[in-house]
Amino acid sequence: MNRHKRDDRRLALLTALLLSSGLASVAATAADTAVLIRDAMVFDGTGREAYPASVLVTDGRIAAIAAAGERLDAPAGARVVQARGQALLPGLFDLHTHWTPNARPAELPQIANLYMAAGVTTVSDFHEPPEAYAPRRAWLAEIAAPDVKFAARMSTPLGHGADWGDENTTRWVNSPEAARAGVRAVAAYKPDFIKGFTDGWRYSNAADNSSMDEETLTALVDEAHAHGLKVFTHTVMVKRGKTAARAGVDVIAHSVQDVPADAELVQLMREHGTAYAPSLAVYLPERVDGSGVAGTRPEVLAQRRRNFATALHNVKLLHDAGIPVVVGTDAGMTGTPHGASTLRELELLVDAGLTPAEALLAGTANSAAALGVADRGTIEVGKRADLLLVKGRPWDRIADIRNTQRVYVAGRQVHGKGTRLPAGNRALSLPARPVPARVDDFERDDGRTALDTLRIDEADGGNDRTVQVSTVVARDDGGNALSVQAKLSTKPNAYAAAILPLTRGSVAPADLRGYRGIRFDVRGGAGTLRLEARALGDRRFLAPIEAGRAWRTVEIPFTALQGQPPYRAQGPVAEWKGDDVQQLVFSGGGEAGGTIWFEIDNVGFY
């Protein structure tokens, strides 16, 4: 018997049993999960032409599809949506996003809301450290949100992708053995896939000094596939695209745009099954958010325009050669807003020469296949009911994709008339967690704090970057301390820092209202030290630290912490609340190119 018919029979049997038990209210609740979308024009993502039909959704799945003239009755209590004159499509994908403050709004619920309002029901987040996956997933389960897939990041030491985070954020590998060990380490956190960095050329403004060699990348891909993980790569040059394809990567997650693609690249991508996510939106010279190119030197703008023209050319060439084109945007980067960039990406694919229908397939079925999620991406019986209703005919006119009427994630309406979202979608509502007074005495030997959170190194980013070593050392007077030593980069304001997260992955906030301040032991040599408390919404609070070569105990009351303006934005200084703090950060700076060291111990609250 067909599995979907069996599911329908189980649902009917369950309802009958509930009714016979007198539990009518429970049965009604079950029926509320059913939705009948009547008389839509269905673009199902299978390659079939759009056709008139009605679609029944039960328990988050597509239960039945009836073409025009066929009878399809709604279960008792089901919601019925009259969709005549509207198009029903599979929910859209964005396989390349960063849920980061670089693109406002920075609050997590607003980012989720923007994607749902655009009809994007599955996204890939390239920005989170593995330690944050579990708490992020728990938070997302409490609100209405697209299905978010998390990427574990792996790059070369101090290469692109590793130029702003430590190894707990982006694993550093530079040999096949290191790549295999790195995959095994991140696999323990259950990522959804892995992002590698196969190209240091970046956005035509930096040298190719951080490309992973082919042997290392091949080992990374082989080990990842053995763990059931697909591999995406940051690749923007044709020669590195060939390296990525030969290594067997599943998706190239940027445009190759230095020169036109050639037959060798096509053959390699075809042979190894490599898909292509050109991320055109992030390269658009005029920017998706309308910020233009103010302040850009004429020669840089000219180079951007040449690169973008090549990027458009290569999308069309690869598509015509049969390479699967999928949708990713790099949303979250400056000028590339969440949600809006996904819709702009579809329009840019059409600008590149794809038909509107082909662009829609890129953003639905092709993306589902590339990500390896077989339960969505098309409108077929048994598939997950990620659905998008729009006015118009977007397979004829791609701009109609912006006329969003209703959006469903796993059968739940998350946007459109009559939508009711949880309170957590209006404002970030992560419950503050009380924490013990002791944050870290550095007696553990596994890199974790006394709060069982993972310590993180942080230094100034970029190609010329501070080199930092943080390690636990023995104190002469007994016990252990954290020692931070750094060779500062030659740029102004170079620094090195140790971050002590107060909760797992720095996702949920800590409630410090039961304490008056922060106490710790410290000593240091050369440079200047400071303490920083970081809170939700990119709010930061600073205080200087006086330290010499001898150990001293310092107490800093919360009232002495100075609020700062929002990160990378204009606005008022932050005001201390005490129930939204996520991290304590100890940092040191000094003369460009110089060296600094400091040690801390017995960090806690009083």
Secondary structure, 3 states (H helix, E strand, C coil): CCHHHHHHHHHHHHHHHHHHCCCHHHHHHHHCCCEEEEEEEECCCCCCCCEEEEEEEECCEEEEEEECCCCCCCCCCCEEEECCCEEEEECEEEEEECCCCCCCCCCHHHHHHHHHHCCEEEEEECCCCHHHHHHHHHHHCCCCCCEEEEEEEEECCCCCCCCCCCCCCEEECCCHHHHHHHHHHHHCCCCCEEEEECCCCCCCCCCCCCCCCHHHHHHHHHHHHHCCCEEEEECCCHHHHHHHHHHCCCEECCCCCCCCCCHHHHHHHHHHCCEECCCHHHHCCCCCCCCCCCCCCHHHHHHHHHHHHHHHHHHHHHHHCCCCECCCCCECCCCCCCCHHHHHHHHHHHHHCCCHHHHHHHCCHHHHHHHCCCCCCCCCCCCECCEEEEECCCCCCHHHHHCEEEEEECCEEEEECCCCCCHHHCCCCCCCEECCCEEECCCCCCCECCCCCECEEEECCCCCCCEEEEEEEECCCCCEEEEEEEECCCCCCCEEEEEEECCHHHCCCEECCCCCEEEEEEEEECCEEEEEEEEHHHEEEEEEECCCCCCEEEEEEHHHCEECCCCCCCCCCCCCCCCCEEEEEEEEECCCCCEEEEEEEEEEEC
